[in-house]
Amino acid sequence: MAAGARPGHEEPAKGPDRSAGPVSGPPVEAPGPDGDGDRDEDGAKVRKQRPFWKELPLLIVVALVLALLIKTFLVQAFSIPSDSMQNTLQRGDRVLVDKLTPWFGGEPERGEVVVFHDPDNWLAGEPTPETNVVQDFLSFIGLMPSSKEKDLIKRVIAVGGDTVQCAKGGPVEVNGKALDEPYIFPGNSACDDKPFGPFKVPEGKIWVMGDHRQNSLDSRYHTDESTKGFVPVDDVVGRAVVVAWPINRWATLPVPDTFDQPGIAAAAGLAPGALGVAGALPLVLLRRRRLTSGRTAG
């Protein structure tokens, strides 16, 4: 007890001596331009938005990667370089090709318009347009059709297992069914310039023809070569589904009704049934033998 202090009396605690300088404590954030230290009404920090020009390079990279993925796995634009598919397609048209279906095992069907890689130098002697660096880059990422790729575009007439033929003055026949082909260029015949067949299309191959029959070096003109006129399914890039450019020629590319006529797929349809009968016959004979044996023994 301090001298002179009364018993039972404690001196009050003294507060900080403010004359000695500022009181130490946690740092105080300097107020922001709005006076609240870049915090919202609840006291949470507000994240400053980055300037657009800083985010632009990242956006460009993401867009280019997406374009490349779309071109590789989904859809790619192709430019029509010739008149072989008139009037369905005109020279200079841009078509969009479905590349997703082949990734899942889908194969070309009769009547489809498909893009395929040159099977065996079918484009020999065809000029290749000159392009610049910018065009090559845009073609690489899929934002512009490539003019250097050795690809062709034709209509699938027959697929593996089909028998296809065309006599002069007659229609194209698939598995004995005559095709009604309203898509052929006006004034053209079905095959008078190059009759063919009958040919049986091997499995894994397709037979293709241009809609402008008298101006198309299609399967008919390559029967003496190593391909025998057939295009491997593995060389098919995809199915052309729509004419996207120019705008005034926008149109879809459906399968013509003539390829849906009854019996056209008879050759392919008989195989599973024949296999089923062949597999069931031994079982029927075995059962019949057992029943006969049982009756004899009784």
Sequence and secondary structure as in RCSB ss.txt:
>XXXX:A:sequence
MAAGARPGHEEPAKGPDRSAGPVSGPPVEAPGPDGDGDRDEDGAKVRKQRPFWKELPLLIVVALVLALLIKTFLV
QAFSIPSDSMQNTLQRGDRVLVDKLTPWFGGEPERGEVVVFHDPDNWLAGEPTPETNVVQDFLSFIGLMPSSKEK
DLIKRVIAVGGDTVQCAKGGPVEVNGKALDEPYIFPGNSACDDKPFGPFKVPEGKIWVMGDHRQNSLDSRYHTDE
STKGFVPVDDVVGRAVVVAWPINRWATLPVPDTFDQPGIAAAAGLAPGALGVAGALPLVLLRRRRLTSGRTAG
>XXXX:A:secstr
  TT  TT         GGG     S      TTSSSSB TTS B      HHHHHHHHHHHHHHHHHHHHHHTE
EEEE  SSTTTTTS TT EEEEE HHHHTT    TT EEEEE SSSTTTT       HHHHHHHHHTSS  SSS 
EEEEEEEEETT EEEE TTS EEETTEE   TTS TT  SSTTS EEEEE  TTEEEEE SSGGG   GGGGTTS
TTTT EEGGGEEEEEEEEEESGGG EE    GGGGSTTTTHHHHHHHHHHHHHHHHHHHHHHHHHHHHHHHH 
